Amino acid sequence: MRVFVIAGEASGDKLGSALMAGLKQLRPEVTFDGVGGPLMQAEGLVSRFPMDELSVMGLAEILPRYRALKARIRQMVEAILETRPDILITIDSPDFCLRVARLVKAASDVRTVHYVAPTVWAWRPGRAKKMARHIDHVLALFPFEPPYMHAAGMDCDFVGHPVVAEPVASEVEASAFGEATIVLVLPGSRKSEVSRLADRFGEAVMRIAAAVPDARFVIPTTGGVHALVQERVAQWSVPVTVLDPGSPDKAAWFKRADVALAASGTVSLELAANETPMVIAYDMAWLSRIIISSMLRVDTVTLVNLVSDTRVVPEFIGKDCAAEPITEAVLQVLKAPEAQRDAMALTMERLGLGGTPPGLRAAQAVLDGFEQATVQNDKPKGE
């Protein structure tokens, strides 16, 4: 079996490597071609060009590289049409990957699989129908997503979320940080998020410190925002421990924390995996806030709330993202975390914790879909 696989960013590289490992386990003779990062390359992929070329976000970043990205799209399409793989698997990065899939499908009958369903349950539902014109099969991270894909005309399997396969620190490792009340502060993984949220998070931290004298505040960071976080935190009136990117203590801090104040995003699932109660806050540029608010189809953006079908995680989004109500919510969660713990446990169960690893589950779904399509295509017309 020959599989052409494309990932365009670090999260896709992680998903792709686990999927490749699963395919190798189930079909040892499988071969890979395409584009991926170091994790996928460790599984045997010789990337046709550096994955980093595709890791761009936002209009301002894409425009200067538009012609180069279009050339890479053409290169991928030509390579796929020339090699005629059994399956094309595109992983997230829809602006690049789905353009490749569309052109491939227009010129061939190569089976197309896209890993990570578009968030049509949250906004822009029309994306699914457009995607169905050139995607045969979708691998979904959340259990509520397949019906949306089926309704648009695509096969779709829930394969589990990668967070369930991430290692979690032990209680012994977490206990090394003493008896203080630990508050994780997570103002985002992008510079724009940190810049917009730092002052409000800082004011909330000051208020929490006044109400909880033994509180200790810890901020894990990534390489892209570490310097900015240090710069902004230096202006706060409360001492804060800023972890270096890749800190070996990060997992233990996540496990040890009594509560987290976090920007909206997948970090809520990482906190849930560590049984850490949370308060979610987020804001964006005013025009984006108005546009996105008018398009949202859900009453919560917190993934723990959505997956558990509860609303126990407090969230303060847009105009509600203010220090005073955020502080009150953090203090309330510290006093009564039980409802969140139940919702977090249910979330992890529904995302596949304790079951078949997501990479292997995804691989089995890919193979099952391919075999079913092969049988269907081999049937005489009219049957």
C-alpha positions as CSV (number, residue, x, y, z in Angstrom):
1,M,0.0,0.0,0.0
2,R,1.3,3.5,-0.9
3,V,0.1,6.5,1.1
4,F,0.8,10.1,0.3
5,V,0.5,12.2,3.4
6,I,0.7,16.0,3.9
7,A,1.0,17.9,7.2
8,G,1.7,21.6,7.5
9,E,2.3,22.4,11.1
10,A,3.6,20.8,14.4
11,S,0.2,19.6,15.6
12,G,-0.3,17.9,12.2
13,D,3.2,16.3,12.4
14,K,2.2,14.8,15.7
15,L,-1.1,13.4,14.4
16,G,0.6,12.2,11.2
17,S,3.4,10.3,13.0
18,A,0.9,8.4,15.2
19,L,-1.2,7.6,12.2
20,M,1.9,6.4,10.2
21,A,3.0,4.2,13.2
22,G,-0.5,2.7,13.3
23,L,-0.5,2.0,9.5
24,K,2.9,0.4,9.8
25,Q,1.6,-1.8,12.6
26,L,-1.5,-2.9,10.6
27,R,0.2,-3.0,7.2
28,P,3.9,-3.5,7.5
29,E,4.4,-3.2,3.8
30,V,3.0,0.4,3.6
31,T,5.2,3.1,2.1
32,F,4.9,6.8,2.5
33,D,5.5,9.9,0.4
34,G,4.6,13.5,1.0
35,V,5.5,16.3,3.4
36,G,5.9,16.2,7.2
37,G,8.0,17.3,10.1
38,P,10.5,15.6,12.2
39,L,8.1,13.2,13.9
40,M,6.7,11.9,10.6
41,Q,10.2,11.7,9.2
42,A,11.1,9.5,12.2
43,E,8.4,7.1,11.0
44,G,10.0,6.8,7.6
45,L,8.7,9.8,5.5
46,V,11.3,11.5,3.3
47,S,9.7,15.0,3.1
48,R,9.6,16.5,-0.3
49,F,10.3,19.9,1.2
50,P,10.5,21.4,4.7
51,M,7.1,21.3,6.5
52,D,7.9,24.8,8.0
53,E,7.2,26.3,4.6
54,L,3.5,25.6,5.2
55,S,3.4,26.8,8.8
56,V,2.0,30.2,8.2
57,M,-1.1,31.7,9.7
58,G,-3.0,34.9,9.1
59,L,-3.5,37.1,6.0
60,A,-0.4,39.3,6.8
61,E,1.8,36.2,7.0
62,I,0.4,34.4,3.9
63,L,0.3,37.3,1.4
64,P,4.1,37.6,1.1
65,R,4.4,33.9,0.5
66,Y,1.3,33.4,-1.6
67,R,3.1,32.7,-4.9
68,A,5.5,30.3,-3.2
69,L,2.6,28.4,-1.5
70,K,0.7,28.2,-4.8
71,A,3.9,26.7,-6.3
72,R,4.0,24.1,-3.5
73,I,0.4,23.2,-4.1
74,R,1.1,22.6,-7.8
75,Q,4.2,20.6,-6.8
76,M,2.1,18.4,-4.5
77,V,-0.6,17.8,-7.1
78,E,1.8,16.9,-9.8
79,A,3.7,14.5,-7.5
80,I,0.4,12.7,-6.4
81,L,-0.8,12.4,-10.0
82,E,2.5,11.1,-11.1
83,T,2.9,8.5,-8.3
84,R,-0.8,7.5,-8.1
85,P,-0.9,6.5,-4.4
86,D,-3.6,4.3,-3.0
87,I,-4.6,7.1,-0.6
88,L,-4.0,10.8,-0.1
89,I,-4.1,11.8,3.6
90,T,-4.1,15.5,4.3
91,I,-3.8,16.6,7.9
92,D,-5.4,19.8,9.2
93,S,-3.9,23.0,7.5
94,P,-7.1,23.3,5.3
95,D,-6.0,26.3,3.3
96,F,-3.2,24.3,1.8
97,C,-4.3,20.7,2.1
98,L,-7.8,21.0,0.8
99,R,-6.6,22.9,-2.2
100,V,-4.3,20.0,-3.0
101,A,-7.1,17.5,-2.5
102,R,-9.5,19.5,-4.7
103,L,-7.1,19.6,-7.6
104,V,-6.1,15.9,-7.2
105,K,-9.7,14.8,-7.1
106,A,-10.5,16.9,-10.2
107,A,-7.9,15.0,-12.2
108,S,-8.0,11.4,-10.7
109,D,-9.9,8.9,-8.6
110,V,-7.3,8.8,-5.8
111,R,-9.1,8.2,-2.5
112,T,-8.8,11.3,-0.3
113,V,-8.8,11.4,3.5
114,H,-8.7,14.5,5.7
115,Y,-7.6,14.2,9.3
116,V,-9.3,16.8,11.6
117,A,-12.9,17.7,10.8
118,P,-13.6,21.4,10.2
119,T,-15.4,23.1,13.1
120,V,-18.7,23.4,11.3
121,W,-20.5,22.8,14.5
122,A,-19.2,26.1,15.8
123,W,-19.2,28.3,12.7
124,R,-19.4,28.4,8.9
125,P,-21.3,25.2,8.4
126,G,-21.1,25.5,4.6
127,R,-17.5,24.4,4.7
128,A,-18.5,20.8,5.0
129,K,-20.5,20.7,1.8
130,K,-17.6,22.4,-0.1
131,M,-15.2,19.9,1.4
132,A,-17.3,16.9,0.4
133,R,-16.8,17.7,-3.3
134,H,-13.2,16.4,-3.0
135,I,-12.8,14.6,0.3
136,D,-14.1,11.0,0.6
137,H,-13.4,10.3,4.3
138,V,-12.8,12.4,7.4
139,L,-11.1,11.4,10.6
140,A,-12.7,13.4,13.5
141,L,-11.1,14.3,16.9
142,F,-14.5,14.8,18.6
143,P,-17.3,12.3,19.1
144,F,-20.0,14.8,18.1
145,E,-18.5,15.6,14.7
146,P,-19.3,12.6,12.4
147,P,-23.0,13.5,12.0
148,Y,-22.1,16.8,10.5
149,M,-19.7,15.2,8.0
150,H,-22.2,12.4,7.1
151,A,-24.9,15.1,6.4
152,A,-22.6,16.7,4.0
153,G,-22.0,13.5,2.1
154,M,-18.6,12.2,3.5
155,D,-17.7,9.1,5.4
156,C,-16.4,10.1,8.9
157,D,-15.0,8.2,11.8
158,F,-14.3,9.5,15.3
159,V,-10.8,8.2,16.1
160,G,-10.1,9.8,19.5
161,H,-8.2,12.9,20.5
162,P,-4.4,12.9,20.8
163,V,-4.6,14.4,24.2
164,V,-5.6,11.0,25.6
165,A,-2.2,9.6,24.5
166,E,-0.1,12.4,26.1
167,P,1.9,11.4,29.2
168,V,0.7,12.9,32.5
169,A,2.9,13.5,35.6
170,S,2.5,11.2,38.6
171,E,1.2,12.4,42.0
172,V,4.7,11.9,43.4
173,E,6.2,14.2,40.7
174,A,3.4,16.8,41.3
175,S,3.9,16.8,45.1
176,A,7.4,18.2,44.8
177,F,6.1,21.8,44.7
178,G,4.9,22.0,48.2
179,E,1.5,22.9,49.8
180,A,0.9,26.4,48.3
181,T,-2.2,27.1,46.2
182,I,-0.9,26.7,42.6
183,V,-2.5,28.9,39.9
184,L,-1.5,28.2,36.3
185,V,-1.8,31.2,34.1
186,L,-2.0,30.4,30.3
187,P,-2.4,33.6,28.3
188,G,-2.1,31.9,24.9
189,S,0.4,30.4,22.5
190,R,0.4,33.3,20.0
191,K,1.9,36.7,20.4
192,S,-1.4,38.4,19.5
193,E,-3.1,36.5,22.3
194,V,-0.5,37.3,24.9
195,S,-0.5,41.0,23.9
196,R,-4.3,41.2,24.2
197,L,-4.8,39.2,27.4
198,A,-1.7,39.9,29.5
199,D,-3.0,43.0,31.2
200,R,-6.3,41.5,32.1
201,F,-4.8,38.3,33.3
202,G,-2.2,40.3,35.3
203,E,-5.0,42.3,37.0
204,A,-6.8,39.1,37.8
205,V,-3.6,37.6,39.2
206,M,-3.2,40.6,41.5
207,R,-6.8,40.3,42.7
208,I,-6.4,36.5,43.3
209,A,-3.2,37.1,45.2
210,A,-4.9,39.5,47.5
211,A,-7.7,37.0,48.2
212,V,-5.4,33.9,48.5
213,P,-2.2,34.9,50.3
214,D,-0.4,31.6,49.8
215,A,-1.1,31.5,46.0
216,R,1.8,30.8,43.7
217,F,1.5,31.7,40.0
218,V,3.1,29.7,37.2
219,I,3.1,30.4,33.5
220,P,4.3,27.7,31.1
221,T,5.4,29.1,27.7
222,T,6.3,28.1,24.2
223,G,9.3,29.3,22.2
224,G,7.2,31.8,20.1
225,V,5.9,33.8,23.1
226,H,8.4,33.2,25.9
227,A,10.2,36.6,25.6
228,L,6.9,38.5,25.3
229,V,5.5,36.7,28.3
230,Q,8.5,37.6,30.4
231,E,8.3,41.2,29.2
232,R,4.6,41.6,30.1
233,V,4.8,39.7,33.4
234,A,7.7,42.0,34.5
235,Q,5.0,44.7,34.7
236,W,2.8,42.7,37.1
237,S,2.9,43.5,40.8
238,V,2.8,39.8,41.8
239,P,5.8,37.4,41.6
240,V,5.3,34.8,38.8
241,T,7.3,31.8,37.8
242,V,7.7,31.7,34.0
243,L,8.7,28.3,32.8
244,D,11.2,28.0,29.9
245,P,9.9,26.4,26.7
246,G,10.3,22.7,27.0
247,S,10.7,22.8,30.7
248,P,10.9,19.3,32.2
249,D,8.7,20.5,35.1
250,K,5.8,21.6,32.9
251,A,3.9,18.3,33.2
252,A,4.3,18.2,37.0
253,W,3.0,21.8,37.3
254,F,-0.1,20.9,35.2
255,K,-0.8,18.0,37.4
256,R,-0.1,19.9,40.7
257,A,-2.1,23.1,39.9
258,D,-5.2,23.7,41.9
259,V,-6.8,25.9,39.2
260,A,-5.9,27.4,35.8
261,L,-6.8,30.7,34.2
262,A,-6.4,29.9,30.5
263,A,-7.0,31.4,27.1
264,S,-9.6,29.5,25.0
265,G,-8.2,26.6,23.0
266,T,-7.1,23.0,23.2
267,V,-5.2,23.7,26.4
268,S,-8.5,23.1,28.2
269,L,-8.2,19.4,27.2
270,E,-4.6,19.3,28.4
271,L,-5.9,20.7,31.7
272,A,-8.7,18.1,31.8
273,A,-6.2,15.3,31.2
274,N,-4.5,16.5,34.4
275,E,-7.7,17.0,36.3
276,T,-7.0,20.7,36.8
277,P,-10.1,22.9,37.1
278,M,-10.1,26.0,35.0
279,V,-11.6,29.3,34.1
280,I,-11.4,30.2,30.4
281,A,-11.0,33.8,29.1
282,Y,-10.4,35.2,25.6
283,D,-10.7,38.3,23.5
284,M,-9.8,39.4,20.0
285,A,-9.7,42.5,17.9
286,W,-13.1,44.3,18.0
287,L,-13.9,43.7,14.3
288,S,-13.1,40.0,14.6
289,R,-15.2,39.8,17.8
290,I,-18.2,41.3,16.0
291,I,-17.9,39.1,12.9
292,I,-17.2,35.8,14.8
293,S,-19.8,36.4,17.4
294,S,-22.4,36.8,14.7
295,M,-21.4,33.5,13.1
296,L,-21.1,31.3,16.2
297,R,-23.5,28.4,16.4
298,V,-22.7,27.3,19.9
299,D,-23.2,28.9,23.3
300,T,-19.8,27.9,24.6
301,V,-16.3,27.7,23.1
302,T,-14.7,25.7,25.8
303,L,-14.0,22.1,24.6
304,V,-14.6,20.5,28.0
305,N,-18.1,22.0,28.1
306,L,-18.8,20.9,24.5
307,V,-17.5,17.3,24.9
308,S,-19.1,16.7,28.3
309,D,-22.3,18.4,27.2
310,T,-22.2,20.6,30.4
311,R,-21.5,24.2,31.0
312,V,-19.5,23.9,34.3
313,V,-16.3,25.6,33.1
314,P,-16.8,29.4,33.4
315,E,-15.8,31.4,30.4
316,F,-15.4,35.1,29.7
317,I,-15.3,35.8,26.1
318,G,-15.1,39.1,24.2
319,K,-16.6,42.0,26.1
320,D,-17.0,39.8,29.2
321,C,-13.2,39.2,29.4
322,A,-12.6,41.4,32.4
323,A,-10.4,41.0,35.5
324,E,-13.1,41.3,38.2
325,P,-15.5,38.6,37.0
326,I,-12.6,36.3,36.0
327,T,-11.2,36.7,39.6
328,E,-14.6,35.8,41.2
329,A,-14.9,32.7,39.0
330,V,-11.3,31.5,39.8
331,L,-12.0,31.9,43.6
332,Q,-15.3,30.1,43.2
333,V,-13.7,27.2,41.3
334,L,-11.0,26.9,44.0
335,K,-13.8,26.5,46.6
336,A,-15.8,24.0,44.7
337,P,-14.0,22.1,41.9
338,E,-16.0,18.9,42.1
339,A,-18.5,19.6,39.2
340,Q,-15.6,20.4,36.9
341,R,-13.7,17.3,37.9
342,D,-16.7,15.1,36.9
343,A,-17.0,16.9,33.6
344,M,-13.3,16.6,32.9
345,A,-13.4,12.8,33.6
346,L,-16.4,12.4,31.3
347,T,-14.6,14.5,28.6
348,M,-11.5,12.3,28.7
349,E,-13.6,9.1,28.6
350,R,-15.5,10.4,25.5
351,L,-12.3,11.4,23.8
352,G,-11.0,7.8,24.1
353,L,-9.0,7.6,27.3
354,G,-8.2,4.0,28.1
355,G,-9.2,2.7,24.6
356,T,-7.3,2.0,21.4
357,P,-4.7,4.8,20.9
358,P,-5.9,7.5,18.5
359,G,-3.1,6.9,15.9
360,L,-3.9,3.2,15.7
361,R,-7.6,3.9,15.6
362,A,-7.1,6.4,12.8
363,A,-5.1,3.9,10.9
364,Q,-7.7,1.2,11.2
365,A,-10.4,3.7,10.0
366,V,-8.3,4.6,7.0
367,L,-7.8,0.9,6.0
368,D,-11.4,0.0,6.6
369,G,-12.6,2.9,4.5
370,F,-10.2,2.0,1.7
371,E,-11.2,-1.6,1.7
372,Q,-14.9,-0.7,1.6
373,A,-14.4,1.7,-1.2
374,T,-12.4,-0.9,-3.1
375,V,-15.2,-3.5,-2.8
376,Q,-17.8,-1.0,-3.8
377,N,-15.7,0.0,-6.9
378,D,-15.3,-3.6,-7.9
379,K,-19.0,-4.3,-7.9
380,P,-20.6,-4.6,-11.4
381,K,-22.7,-1.5,-12.2
382,G,-26.3,-1.8,-11.1
383,E,-25.6,-3.9,-8.0
